[in-house]
Amino acid sequence: MESTENSNGGSTKFYFAYGSNLNEEDFRQWCESHRYTNIQFDYVAHAELPDYELAFTCESLSRGGGVLDVRPRLGQCVAGVIFQVNEEALAALDAKEGVPTWYERKYVKVINGIGDFVPVLTYMVSDNKRQKYVKPSDHYLNIVQQGYRQHRIGCRKLMAAAANRRAPLEDRFFFYGTLMRDESRFHLLKRFGIKCAVMAEVFGRLLNLGSHPGLIDSDSDGHRVHGDFMRLSRVSSAIKLLDRIEGFLGYDKPHSIFQRTRTIVDVGEGGPQQAWVYRLVAGAEQAPTIPSGDWRLHHQRRTSFLQKIIEAHTGGDESRMLYQLAGKLPFRLGSREETIRFLSPLTQRLDEGLITERKLAEVSENWTALAN
């Protein structure tokens, strides 16, 4: 748990909120009514708690029903906010959460918006108070929803937990090395049910580890790493295998080779996607950079891969694909015929990034090209 000195000489800590305390007005009103008048409760960043899910596991008389908790679930993430709090705010949180009878302080690592790990304090229901499910009151649920909306957090997982349903796991992944399509270890992923596979990019730097690459943070210097964005059906099973392959020992254990974190993936049209990725944490100092950020290009397999991609999406009829694409692009270069000439050949335009595989998949309706 990291702490700093504030301007008043007291220590401040990082606290991760995922429930009613996201509603800052509700929390501050509680503090005022209980005479906590010198609290610091400052927004730091949005974050996710990996391998946990939301659940209503504790009955609160003051809230008239179930209140939120988090419990382990491989492949799920709990969205929330990191706040910087002082000792008085921490004392208020302890009192409000009923520590140690109802809730306990827990020290965990959350993932911020750029994929870095932040050690924080949060609260989880005490084991002797935890039940399988306690239905929340509409009033409490409304307070939590207001906090979610205040911080622009989606309510899908919250409402699933409120109805005693398990929300779907985070099934999006980004692969940039031997697990990509047409690479040596891709066959390992097929057993987990590939629902989607398209070429994509992330910010970062690619290192050459010999038989495989490693992704590290780029410190926002604009470098990009090329790879495949995939959605898998059997997420937990896939993560168990991938953690072993990548040497990830767990969020609470040191000495991992790679860390499983989250990253923003550029898949082309349709906006960014949040996905699991394995980032190198051991041995990066000795590894040389791959300047292109492209493992396929580094091994001179990019051109042949692109040709296979075009064949898979066109079925050998590139002219028909070009005609359809020309009618779906957000821009037009004069006539349709001029646009078609600009798009041809498709392999070159895909290589240049002027056409994305996502756009090809929209036209071909083949979202698993080379994945089966």
C-alpha contacts under 8 A as a table, 3 or more apart, distances in Angstrom:
res1	aa1	res2	aa2	distance
1	M	13	K	7.45
1	M	14	F	7.61
1	M	107	Y	6.81
1	M	119	P	5.29
1	M	120	V	5.74
1	M	121	L	6.99
2	E	13	K	6.34
2	E	14	F	7.04
2	E	119	P	6.56
2	E	120	V	7.36
3	S	11	S	6.21
3	S	12	T	5.37
3	S	13	K	4.74
3	S	14	F	7.21
4	T	11	S	5.46
4	T	12	T	5.36
4	T	13	K	6.90
5	E	8	N	7.89
5	E	9	G	5.80
5	E	10	G	5.68
5	E	11	S	4.61
5	E	12	T	6.19
6	N	9	G	5.43
6	N	10	G	5.60
6	N	11	S	5.97
6	N	12	T	6.37
7	S	10	G	7.47
10	G	86	N	6.98
10	G	87	E	7.14
11	S	86	N	6.03
11	S	87	E	6.59
12	T	84	Q	6.35
12	T	85	V	5.28
12	T	86	N	4.28
12	T	87	E	6.55
13	K	84	Q	5.54
13	K	85	V	5.32
13	K	86	N	6.32
13	K	87	E	7.98
13	K	120	V	7.61
13	K	121	L	7.83
14	F	82	I	6.32
14	F	83	F	5.66
14	F	84	Q	4.67
14	F	85	V	6.25
14	F	119	P	7.53
14	F	120	V	5.07
14	F	121	L	6.27
15	Y	82	I	5.52
15	Y	83	F	5.16
15	Y	84	Q	6.21
15	Y	85	V	6.73
15	Y	120	V	5.34
15	Y	121	L	4.76
15	Y	122	T	5.80
16	F	80	G	6.62
16	F	81	V	5.62
16	F	82	I	4.52
16	F	83	F	6.32
16	F	120	V	6.14
16	F	121	L	6.08
16	F	122	T	5.19
17	A	20	S	7.93
17	A	21	N	5.97
17	A	22	L	5.90
17	A	80	G	5.55
17	A	81	V	5.43
17	A	82	I	6.46
17	A	83	F	7.47
17	A	122	T	6.71
18	Y	21	N	7.14
18	Y	22	L	6.41
18	Y	78	V	7.24
18	Y	79	A	6.52
18	Y	80	G	4.52
18	Y	81	V	6.79
19	G	22	L	5.85
19	G	68	L	6.08
19	G	69	D	7.97
19	G	80	G	7.88
19	G	144	V	5.79
19	G	147	G	7.81
20	S	23	N	5.59
20	S	26	D	7.67
20	S	27	F	7.72
20	S	68	L	7.98
20	S	140	Y	7.75
20	S	143	I	6.20
20	S	144	V	4.58
20	S	147	G	6.71
21	N	24	E	6.04
21	N	26	D	7.19
21	N	27	F	5.62
21	N	144	V	7.72
21	N	147	G	7.37
22	L	80	G	7.64
22	L	81	V	7.26
22	L	144	V	6.98
22	L	147	G	4.56
22	L	148	Y	6.59
22	L	150	Q	7.95
22	L	151	H	7.63
23	N	26	D	5.46
23	N	27	F	6.43
23	N	143	I	6.61
23	N	144	V	6.41
23	N	146	Q	6.22
23	N	147	G	3.75
23	N	148	Y	7.39
23	N	150	Q	7.29
24	E	27	F	5.05
24	E	28	R	6.04
24	E	147	G	7.01
25	E	28	R	5.22
25	E	29	Q	6.07
26	D	29	Q	5.24
26	D	30	W	6.27
26	D	143	I	7.51
27	F	30	W	5.14
27	F	31	C	6.28
28	R	31	C	4.95
28	R	32	E	6.17
29	Q	32	E	5.12
29	Q	33	S	6.18
30	W	33	S	5.21
30	W	34	H	6.24
31	C	34	H	5.17
31	C	35	R	6.04
31	C	36	Y	4.86
31	C	37	T	6.88
31	C	92	A	6.55
32	E	35	R	5.02
32	E	36	Y	5.66
32	E	37	T	6.04
33	S	36	Y	7.74
36	Y	39	I	6.59
36	Y	88	E	6.90
36	Y	89	A	7.50
36	Y	92	A	6.57
38	N	88	E	6.53
38	N	89	A	7.61
39	I	85	V	7.29
39	I	86	N	6.44
39	I	87	E	7.81
39	I	88	E	5.41
39	I	89	A	4.60
40	Q	84	Q	7.11
40	Q	85	V	5.00
40	Q	86	N	5.30
40	Q	88	E	7.60
40	Q	89	A	5.98
41	F	83	F	5.98
41	F	84	Q	5.74
41	F	85	V	4.85
41	F	86	N	7.39
41	F	89	A	6.77
42	D	83	F	5.19
42	D	84	Q	5.11
42	D	85	V	6.64
43	Y	81	V	7.31
43	Y	82	I	6.39
43	Y	83	F	4.64
43	Y	84	Q	6.51
44	V	81	V	7.41
44	V	82	I	5.38
44	V	83	F	5.24
44	V	84	Q	6.42
45	A	81	V	5.83
45	A	82	I	5.30
45	A	83	F	7.32
45	A	112	N	6.80
45	A	113	G	7.57
46	H	79	A	7.60
46	H	80	G	5.97
46	H	81	V	4.40
46	H	82	I	6.10
46	H	112	N	6.17
46	H	113	G	6.54
47	A	79	A	6.08
47	A	80	G	5.53
47	A	81	V	5.57
47	A	82	I	6.60
47	A	110	V	6.12
47	A	111	I	5.29
47	A	112	N	4.30
47	A	113	G	6.20
48	E	77	C	5.86
48	E	78	V	5.31
48	E	79	A	4.53
48	E	80	G	6.00
48	E	81	V	7.95
48	E	110	V	5.45
48	E	111	I	5.17
48	E	112	N	6.57
49	L	52	Y	6.33
49	L	77	C	5.38
49	L	78	V	4.97
49	L	79	A	6.54
49	L	80	G	7.73
49	L	109	K	7.00
49	L	110	V	4.66
49	L	111	I	6.44
50	P	74	L	7.92
50	P	75	G	7.27
50	P	76	Q	6.23
50	P	77	C	4.49
50	P	78	V	6.61
50	P	110	V	6.74
50	P	111	I	7.36
51	D	72	P	5.80
51	D	73	R	4.97
51	D	74	L	4.42
51	D	75	G	5.24
51	D	76	Q	4.91
51	D	77	C	5.62
52	Y	70	V	6.09
52	Y	71	R	5.33
52	Y	72	P	4.25
52	Y	73	R	4.73
52	Y	74	L	6.77
52	Y	75	G	7.78
52	Y	76	Q	5.58
52	Y	77	C	5.48
52	Y	78	V	6.08
53	E	70	V	5.41
53	E	71	R	5.57
53	E	72	P	6.30
53	E	73	R	5.89
53	E	76	Q	5.88
53	E	77	C	6.06
53	E	78	V	5.60
54	L	68	L	6.84
54	L	69	D	5.99
54	L	70	V	4.69
54	L	71	R	6.69
54	L	78	V	6.47
54	L	157	K	7.18
54	L	158	L	6.77
54	L	161	A	6.07
55	A	68	L	5.79
55	A	69	D	5.25
55	A	70	V	5.72
55	A	71	R	6.92
55	A	133	Y	7.31
55	A	161	A	5.22
55	A	162	A	7.42
55	A	164	N	7.65
56	F	66	G	5.45
56	F	67	V	5.28
56	F	68	L	4.64
56	F	69	D	5.81
56	F	132	K	7.85
56	F	133	Y	5.51
56	F	134	V	5.60
56	F	135	K	6.86
56	F	136	P	7.07
56	F	161	A	6.53
56	F	162	A	6.61
56	F	164	N	7.82
57	T	66	G	6.47
57	T	67	V	6.71
57	T	68	L	6.67
57	T	69	D	6.16
57	T	125	V	7.52
57	T	130	R	5.25
57	T	131	Q	4.75
57	T	132	K	5.56
57	T	133	Y	4.80
57	T	134	V	5.55
58	C	66	G	5.31
58	C	67	V	5.58
58	C	68	L	7.20
58	C	69	D	7.50
58	C	125	V	6.92
58	C	129	K	6.29
58	C	130	R	5.42
58	C	131	Q	5.94
58	C	133	Y	7.37
58	C	134	V	6.14
59	E	64	G	7.69
59	E	65	G	5.28
59	E	66	G	4.46
59	E	67	V	6.27
59	E	134	V	6.09
60	S	63	R	5.24
60	S	64	G	5.94
60	S	65	G	5.48
60	S	66	G	5.99
60	S	67	V	6.45
61	L	64	G	5.00
61	L	65	G	6.60
63	R	66	G	7.46
63	R	67	V	7.43
63	R	137	S	7.07
63	R	139	H	7.74
63	R	140	Y	6.02
64	G	136	P	7.32
64	G	137	S	5.79
64	G	140	Y	7.75
65	G	134	V	6.60
65	G	135	K	5.92
65	G	136	P	4.55
65	G	137	S	5.12
65	G	140	Y	7.97
66	G	133	Y	7.60
66	G	134	V	4.53
66	G	135	K	5.01
66	G	136	P	4.03
66	G	137	S	6.88
67	V	134	V	7.62
67	V	136	P	6.15
67	V	140	Y	7.67
69	D	123	Y	7.86
69	D	124	M	5.58
69	D	125	V	5.90
70	V	78	V	7.81
70	V	124	M	6.26
70	V	125	V	7.91
73	R	76	Q	5.84
74	L	236	S	5.80
74	L	239	I	7.76
75	G	169	L	5.67
75	G	170	E	5.89
75	G	171	D	7.63
75	G	235	V	6.33
75	G	236	S	5.66
75	G	239	I	6.99
76	Q	168	P	7.91
76	Q	169	L	4.97
76	Q	170	E	5.50
77	C	169	L	7.94
77	C	170	E	7.11
79	A	153	I	7.13
80	G	153	I	7.59
81	V	151	H	7.96
82	I	120	V	7.77
85	V	88	E	7.95
85	V	89	A	5.68
85	V	90	L	6.42
86	N	89	A	5.35
86	N	90	L	6.20
87	E	90	L	4.95
87	E	91	A	6.10
88	E	91	A	4.97
88	E	92	A	6.14
89	A	92	A	4.93
89	A	93	L	6.13
90	L	93	L	4.98
90	L	94	D	6.17
91	A	94	D	5.08
91	A	95	A	6.24
92	A	95	A	5.12
92	A	96	K	6.00
93	L	96	K	5.05
93	L	97	E	5.94
94	D	97	E	5.31
94	D	98	G	6.01
94	D	99	V	5.17
94	D	100	P	7.96
95	A	98	G	5.11
95	A	99	V	6.35
96	K	99	V	7.97
97	E	102	W	6.70
97	E	103	Y	5.72
97	E	123	Y	7.68
98	G	101	T	5.78
98	G	102	W	5.08
98	G	103	Y	5.83
99	V	102	W	5.89
99	V	103	Y	5.06
99	V	104	E	5.48
99	V	105	R	7.36
100	P	103	Y	5.54
100	P	104	E	5.15
100	P	105	R	7.79
100	P	126	S	7.31
101	T	104	E	7.51
101	T	126	S	6.79
101	T	129	K	7.93
102	W	125	V	5.90
102	W	126	S	5.52
102	W	129	K	6.23
103	Y	123	Y	6.04
103	Y	124	M	5.35
103	Y	125	V	4.21
103	Y	126	S	4.89
104	E	123	Y	5.52
104	E	124	M	5.51
104	E	125	V	6.16
104	E	126	S	5.65
105	R	121	L	6.62
105	R	122	T	5.88
105	R	123	Y	4.80
105	R	124	M	6.70
106	K	121	L	5.71
106	K	122	T	5.33
106	K	123	Y	5.68
106	K	124	M	6.74
107	Y	119	P	6.99
107	Y	120	V	5.77
107	Y	121	L	4.67
107	Y	122	T	6.38
108	V	119	P	5.82
108	V	120	V	5.66
108	V	121	L	6.41
108	V	122	T	7.29
108	V	252	D	7.57
109	K	117	F	5.87
109	K	118	V	5.36
109	K	119	P	4.48
109	K	120	V	6.04
109	K	251	Y	6.85
109	K	252	D	7.69
110	V	117	F	5.55
110	V	118	V	5.34
110	V	119	P	6.54
110	V	120	V	7.06
111	I	114	I	7.82
111	I	115	G	5.52
111	I	116	D	5.51
111	I	117	F	4.71
111	I	118	V	6.26
111	I	261	T	6.93
111	I	262	R	7.07
112	N	115	G	5.45
112	N	116	D	5.59
112	N	117	F	6.47
112	N	118	V	6.99
113	G	116	D	7.47
113	G	263	T	7.60
114	I	262	R	7.82
114	I	263	T	6.51
114	I	264	I	7.75
115	G	261	T	5.82
115	G	262	R	5.19
115	G	263	T	5.58
116	D	261	T	7.65
125	V	129	K	6.60
125	V	130	R	5.99
126	S	129	K	5.40
126	S	130	R	6.20
127	D	130	R	5.25
131	Q	134	V	7.04
133	Y	164	N	6.78
135	K	162	A	6.55
135	K	163	A	7.50
135	K	164	N	7.87
136	P	140	Y	6.61
136	P	141	L	6.44
136	P	162	A	6.48
137	S	140	Y	5.38
137	S	141	L	6.20
138	D	141	L	5.08
138	D	142	N	6.02
139	H	142	N	5.17
139	H	143	I	6.45
140	Y	143	I	5.13
140	Y	144	V	6.45
141	L	144	V	5.18
141	L	145	Q	6.11
141	L	162	A	7.92
142	N	145	Q	4.98
142	N	146	Q	6.15
143	I	146	Q	5.25
143	I	147	G	6.53
144	V	147	G	5.13
144	V	148	Y	6.28
145	Q	148	Y	4.97
145	Q	149	R	6.15
145	Q	155	C	6.88
146	Q	149	R	5.14
146	Q	150	Q	6.03
147	G	150	Q	4.97
147	G	151	H	6.41
148	Y	151	H	5.35
148	Y	152	R	5.88
148	Y	153	I	4.86
148	Y	154	G	6.76
148	Y	155	C	6.80
149	R	152	R	4.69
149	R	153	I	5.93
149	R	154	G	7.38
150	Q	153	I	7.81
154	G	157	K	7.57
155	C	158	L	5.08
155	C	159	M	6.07
156	R	159	M	5.39
156	R	160	A	6.28
156	R	167	A	7.75
157	K	160	A	5.05
157	K	161	A	6.24
157	K	166	R	7.97
157	K	167	A	5.56
158	L	161	A	5.23
158	L	162	A	6.21
159	M	162	A	4.90
159	M	163	A	6.25
160	A	163	A	5.21
160	A	164	N	6.25
160	A	165	R	4.87
160	A	166	R	6.14
160	A	167	A	5.79
161	A	164	N	4.88
161	A	165	R	5.46
161	A	166	R	6.40
161	A	167	A	7.35
162	A	165	R	7.48
169	L	235	V	6.81
170	E	235	V	7.47
170	E	275	A	7.56
170	E	276	W	8.00
171	D	231	R	5.26
171	D	232	L	5.43
171	D	233	S	6.89
171	D	235	V	5.81
171	D	275	A	7.65
172	R	229	F	7.18
172	R	230	M	5.79
172	R	231	R	4.57
172	R	232	L	6.79
172	R	273	Q	7.94
172	R	274	Q	7.08
172	R	275	A	4.67
172	R	276	W	6.19
173	F	229	F	5.81
173	F	230	M	5.24
173	F	231	R	6.22
173	F	232	L	7.83
173	F	275	A	4.76
173	F	276	W	4.59
173	F	277	V	6.05
174	F	227	G	6.84
174	F	228	D	5.75
174	F	229	F	4.65
174	F	230	M	6.33
174	F	265	V	7.33
174	F	275	A	6.19
174	F	276	W	6.19
174	F	277	V	5.35
175	F	179	L	6.09
175	F	180	M	5.72
175	F	227	G	5.58
175	F	228	D	5.29
175	F	229	F	6.56
175	F	230	M	7.80
175	F	277	V	6.84
176	Y	179	L	7.11
176	Y	180	M	6.20
176	Y	213	P	7.68
176	Y	215	L	7.94
176	Y	225	V	7.32
176	Y	226	H	6.29
176	Y	227	G	4.19
176	Y	228	D	6.37
176	Y	294	D	7.67
176	Y	295	W	6.89
177	G	180	M	5.80
177	G	183	E	7.58
177	G	212	H	6.13
177	G	213	P	5.84
177	G	214	G	7.89
177	G	227	G	7.25
177	G	295	W	5.92
177	G	296	R	7.94
178	T	183	E	5.06
178	T	184	S	5.47
178	T	185	R	5.29
178	T	186	F	6.57
178	T	212	H	6.34
179	L	183	E	6.13
179	L	184	S	6.96
179	L	185	R	4.89
179	L	186	F	4.30
179	L	187	H	7.87
179	L	188	L	7.71
179	L	189	L	7.47
180	M	183	E	5.51
180	M	185	R	7.56
180	M	186	F	5.54
180	M	227	G	6.82
180	M	228	D	5.94
181	R	186	F	5.56
181	R	228	D	7.43
181	R	370	L	6.54
181	R	371	A	6.38
182	D	186	F	6.58
182	D	305	F	7.32
182	D	370	L	7.29
183	E	186	F	5.54
184	S	187	H	7.45
185	R	188	L	5.76
185	R	189	L	7.87
186	F	189	L	5.66
186	F	190	K	7.25
187	H	190	K	5.45
187	H	191	R	7.82
188	L	191	R	6.54
189	L	192	F	5.63
189	L	193	G	7.50
189	L	194	I	7.43
189	L	238	A	7.29
190	K	193	G	5.77
190	K	194	I	6.28
190	K	371	A	7.29
190	K	372	N	7.05
192	F	232	L	6.05
192	F	233	S	5.89
192	F	234	R	4.94
192	F	235	V	7.23
192	F	237	S	7.26
192	F	238	A	6.12
193	G	232	L	5.45
193	G	233	S	4.89
193	G	234	R	6.40
194	I	197	A	7.18
194	I	230	M	6.94
194	I	231	R	5.94
194	I	232	L	4.70
194	I	233	S	6.34
194	I	368	T	7.05
194	I	371	A	6.98
194	I	372	N	7.98
195	K	230	M	7.29
195	K	231	R	5.30
195	K	232	L	5.67
195	K	233	S	6.61
195	K	367	W	7.25
195	K	368	T	6.60
196	C	229	F	7.69
196	C	230	M	5.21
196	C	231	R	5.04
196	C	232	L	7.39
196	C	367	W	5.03
196	C	368	T	5.13
197	A	228	D	6.42
197	A	229	F	5.59
197	A	230	M	4.43
197	A	231	R	6.78
197	A	367	W	6.01
197	A	368	T	5.10
197	A	369	A	6.87
197	A	371	A	6.97
198	V	228	D	5.58
198	V	229	F	5.41
198	V	230	M	6.71
198	V	267	V	7.25
198	V	357	E	5.80
198	V	358	R	6.09
198	V	367	W	7.12
198	V	368	T	7.49
198	V	369	A	7.80
199	M	226	H	7.49
199	M	227	G	5.83
199	M	228	D	4.51
199	M	229	F	6.05
199	M	267	V	6.78
199	M	356	T	7.48
199	M	357	E	5.94
199	M	358	R	7.48
200	A	226	H	6.07
200	A	227	G	5.47
200	A	228	D	5.37
200	A	229	F	5.70
200	A	265	V	6.65
200	A	266	D	5.59
200	A	267	V	4.62
200	A	268	G	7.19
201	E	224	R	6.37
201	E	225	V	5.51
201	E	226	H	4.62
201	E	227	G	5.96
201	E	228	D	7.69
201	E	265	V	5.88
201	E	266	D	5.18
201	E	267	V	6.74
202	V	224	R	5.56
202	V	225	V	5.38
202	V	226	H	6.82
202	V	263	T	7.47
202	V	264	I	6.52
202	V	265	V	5.10
202	V	266	D	6.12
203	F	217	D	7.43
203	F	218	S	6.59
203	F	220	S	7.45
203	F	222	G	6.60
203	F	223	H	5.79
203	F	224	R	4.43
203	F	225	V	6.13
204	G	215	L	6.55
204	G	216	I	5.78
204	G	217	D	4.74
204	G	218	S	4.23
204	G	219	D	7.69
204	G	220	S	7.78
204	G	222	G	7.66
204	G	223	H	5.54
204	G	224	R	5.25
204	G	225	V	5.81
205	R	215	L	5.79
205	R	216	I	5.37
205	R	217	D	6.17
205	R	218	S	5.30
205	R	223	H	6.01
205	R	224	R	6.46
205	R	225	V	6.23
205	R	289	T	7.12
205	R	290	I	7.73
205	R	293	G	6.34
206	L	213	P	6.48
206	L	214	G	5.72
206	L	215	L	4.81
206	L	216	I	6.53
206	L	225	V	6.27
206	L	289	T	5.85
206	L	290	I	5.49
206	L	291	P	7.54
206	L	293	G	5.10
206	L	294	D	7.52
207	L	213	P	5.41
207	L	214	G	5.02
207	L	215	L	6.28
207	L	216	I	7.54
207	L	284	A	7.38
207	L	287	A	5.85
207	L	288	P	5.60
207	L	289	T	4.37
207	L	290	I	5.48
208	N	212	H	6.69
208	N	213	P	4.79
208	N	214	G	6.62
208	N	287	A	5.82
208	N	288	P	5.59
208	N	289	T	5.99
208	N	290	I	6.01
209	L	212	H	5.42
209	L	213	P	5.15
209	L	214	G	6.66
209	L	287	A	6.02
209	L	288	P	7.79
210	G	213	P	7.07
213	P	295	W	7.10
214	G	279	R	6.68
214	G	280	L	5.32
214	G	284	A	7.89
215	L	225	V	7.85
215	L	278	Y	7.37
215	L	279	R	5.10
215	L	280	L	5.54
216	I	279	R	5.71
216	I	280	L	5.69
216	I	281	V	7.63
216	I	284	A	7.81
217	D	220	S	7.79
217	D	279	R	7.91
218	S	221	D	5.71
218	S	222	G	7.18
218	S	223	H	6.31
220	S	223	H	7.63
223	H	293	G	7.62
224	R	293	G	6.07
225	V	292	S	7.72
225	V	293	G	4.40
225	V	294	D	6.08
226	H	293	G	5.99
226	H	294	D	5.10
226	H	295	W	7.60
227	G	294	D	7.22
227	G	295	W	7.99
229	F	265	V	7.48
229	F	267	V	7.15
232	L	235	V	5.96
232	L	238	A	7.91
234	R	237	S	5.74
234	R	238	A	6.19
235	V	238	A	5.08
235	V	239	I	6.11
236	S	239	I	5.15
236	S	240	K	6.24
237	S	240	K	5.25
237	S	241	L	6.53
238	A	241	L	5.35
238	A	242	L	6.04
239	I	242	L	4.92
239	I	243	D	5.77
240	K	243	D	5.37
240	K	244	R	6.55
241	L	244	R	5.26
241	L	245	I	6.24
242	L	245	I	4.94
242	L	246	E	5.96
243	D	246	E	5.28
243	D	247	G	5.88
243	D	248	F	4.88
243	D	249	L	7.11
243	D	260	R	7.51
244	R	247	G	5.18
244	R	248	F	6.35
244	R	249	L	7.76
245	I	248	F	7.91
246	E	257	I	6.73
246	E	258	F	5.66
246	E	278	Y	7.30
247	G	256	S	5.66
247	G	257	I	5.14
247	G	258	F	5.88
248	F	256	S	4.87
248	F	257	I	6.16
248	F	258	F	5.38
248	F	259	Q	5.53
248	F	260	R	6.80
249	L	253	K	6.13
249	L	254	P	7.45
249	L	255	H	7.56
249	L	256	S	5.47
250	G	253	K	5.35
250	G	254	P	7.90
250	G	256	S	7.66
251	Y	254	P	7.93
251	Y	259	Q	7.95
253	K	256	S	7.51
255	H	282	A	7.63
256	S	259	Q	6.54
256	S	281	V	7.14
256	S	282	A	7.07
257	I	280	L	6.26
257	I	281	V	5.68
257	I	282	A	4.90
257	I	283	G	7.78
258	F	278	Y	5.71
258	F	279	R	5.26
258	F	280	L	4.43
258	F	281	V	5.40
258	F	282	A	6.93
259	Q	278	Y	5.34
259	Q	279	R	5.24
259	Q	280	L	6.46
259	Q	281	V	6.64
260	R	276	W	6.65
260	R	277	V	5.71
260	R	278	Y	4.52
260	R	279	R	6.46
261	T	276	W	5.74
261	T	277	V	5.51
261	T	278	Y	6.16
261	T	279	R	6.96
262	R	274	Q	6.66
262	R	275	A	5.45
262	R	276	W	4.63
262	R	277	V	5.73
263	T	274	Q	5.68
263	T	275	A	5.51
263	T	276	W	6.44
263	T	277	V	6.49
264	I	272	P	6.16
264	I	273	Q	5.63
264	I	274	Q	4.75
264	I	275	A	6.46
265	V	272	P	5.50
265	V	273	Q	5.04
265	V	274	Q	6.11
265	V	275	A	6.74
266	D	271	G	7.15
266	D	272	P	5.00
266	D	273	Q	6.63
267	V	270	G	7.63
267	V	271	G	7.30
267	V	272	P	6.47
267	V	273	Q	7.20
267	V	356	T	7.80
267	V	358	R	6.71
268	G	271	G	6.85
268	G	272	P	7.72
268	G	356	T	6.01
268	G	357	E	7.97
268	G	358	R	6.33
268	G	359	K	7.75
269	E	356	T	7.92
269	E	358	R	6.98
269	E	359	K	7.15
280	L	283	G	7.73
280	L	284	A	6.78
281	V	284	A	6.60
283	G	286	Q	6.00
283	G	287	A	6.86
284	A	287	A	5.36
290	I	293	G	5.51
290	I	294	D	7.27
290	I	295	W	7.82
290	I	298	H	7.16
292	S	297	L	7.38
292	S	298	H	7.36
294	D	297	L	5.29
294	D	298	H	6.09
295	W	298	H	4.96
295	W	299	H	6.41
296	R	299	H	5.33
296	R	300	Q	6.09
296	R	301	R	4.91
296	R	302	R	4.76
297	L	300	Q	4.74
297	L	301	R	5.71
297	L	302	R	4.80
297	L	303	T	7.76
298	H	301	R	7.68
299	H	302	R	7.82
300	Q	303	T	7.30
301	R	304	S	5.58
301	R	305	F	6.13
302	R	305	F	5.09
302	R	306	L	6.12
303	T	306	L	5.17
303	T	307	Q	6.28
303	T	347	T	8.00
303	T	351	D	7.95
304	S	307	Q	5.09
304	S	308	K	6.33
305	F	308	K	5.09
305	F	309	I	6.22
306	L	309	I	4.93
306	L	310	I	6.22
306	L	347	T	6.00
306	L	350	L	7.40
306	L	351	D	7.26
307	Q	310	I	5.22
307	Q	311	E	6.22
307	Q	347	T	6.04
308	K	311	E	5.06
308	K	312	A	6.08
308	K	370	L	7.79
309	I	312	A	5.09
309	I	313	H	6.29
309	I	369	A	6.68
309	I	370	L	7.11
310	I	313	H	5.25
310	I	314	T	5.94
310	I	318	E	7.95
310	I	346	L	7.05
310	I	347	T	6.46
311	E	314	T	5.25
311	E	315	G	5.35
311	E	316	G	5.40
312	A	315	G	5.55
312	A	316	G	7.75
312	A	369	A	5.82
312	A	370	L	6.96
313	H	360	L	6.52
313	H	361	A	6.80
313	H	364	S	5.58
313	H	366	N	6.53
313	H	369	A	6.90
314	T	317	D	5.21
314	T	318	E	5.45
314	T	320	R	7.71
314	T	321	M	5.94
314	T	364	S	6.91
315	G	318	E	7.69
317	D	320	R	5.68
317	D	321	M	6.70
318	E	321	M	5.05
318	E	322	L	6.08
318	E	346	L	7.78
319	S	322	L	5.10
319	S	323	Y	6.28
320	R	323	Y	5.16
320	R	324	Q	6.33
321	M	324	Q	5.15
321	M	325	L	6.01
321	M	363	V	7.49
321	M	364	S	7.80
322	L	325	L	5.06
322	L	326	A	6.08
322	L	340	I	5.77
322	L	343	L	6.95
322	L	344	S	7.43
322	L	346	L	7.89
323	Y	326	A	5.32
323	Y	327	G	6.85
323	Y	336	R	7.86
323	Y	340	I	6.48
324	Q	327	G	5.44
324	Q	328	K	6.66
324	Q	363	V	7.00
325	L	328	K	5.09
325	L	329	L	6.16
325	L	360	L	7.72
325	L	363	V	7.01
326	A	329	L	5.79
326	A	332	R	7.47
326	A	336	R	6.15
326	A	339	T	5.91
326	A	340	I	5.93
326	A	343	L	7.96
327	G	336	R	7.41
329	L	332	R	7.05
332	R	335	S	7.12
332	R	336	R	7.21
332	R	339	T	6.09
333	L	336	R	7.47
333	L	338	E	6.04
333	L	339	T	5.09
333	L	342	F	7.86
334	G	338	E	6.01
334	G	339	T	6.85
335	S	338	E	5.19
335	S	339	T	6.40
336	R	339	T	5.05
336	R	340	I	6.19
337	E	340	I	5.02
337	E	341	R	6.29
338	E	341	R	5.10
338	E	342	F	6.24
339	T	342	F	5.00
339	T	343	L	6.27
340	I	343	L	5.11
340	I	344	S	6.31
341	R	344	S	5.27
343	L	346	L	6.02
343	L	349	R	6.32
343	L	355	I	8.00
344	S	347	T	7.95
344	S	348	Q	7.58
344	S	349	R	7.06
345	P	348	Q	5.63
345	P	349	R	6.50
346	L	349	R	5.02
346	L	350	L	5.94
346	L	355	I	7.79
347	T	350	L	5.17
347	T	351	D	6.15
348	Q	351	D	4.98
348	Q	352	E	6.18
349	R	352	E	5.02
349	R	353	G	6.16
349	R	354	L	5.27
349	R	355	I	5.71
350	L	353	G	5.08
350	L	354	L	6.07
350	L	355	I	4.92
350	L	356	T	6.03
350	L	357	E	7.28
351	D	354	L	7.78
352	E	355	I	7.63
353	G	356	T	6.10
355	I	359	K	6.83
355	I	360	L	7.70
356	T	359	K	5.33
356	T	360	L	6.60
357	E	360	L	4.85
357	E	361	A	6.04
358	R	361	A	5.03
358	R	362	E	6.24
359	K	362	E	5.06
359	K	363	V	6.54
360	L	363	V	5.31
360	L	364	S	6.05
361	A	364	S	4.99
361	A	365	E	5.09
361	A	366	N	5.11
361	A	367	W	5.47
362	E	365	E	5.23
362	E	366	N	7.48
362	E	367	W	7.88
366	N	369	A	5.93
368	T	371	A	5.12
368	T	372	N	6.97
369	A	372	N	7.40
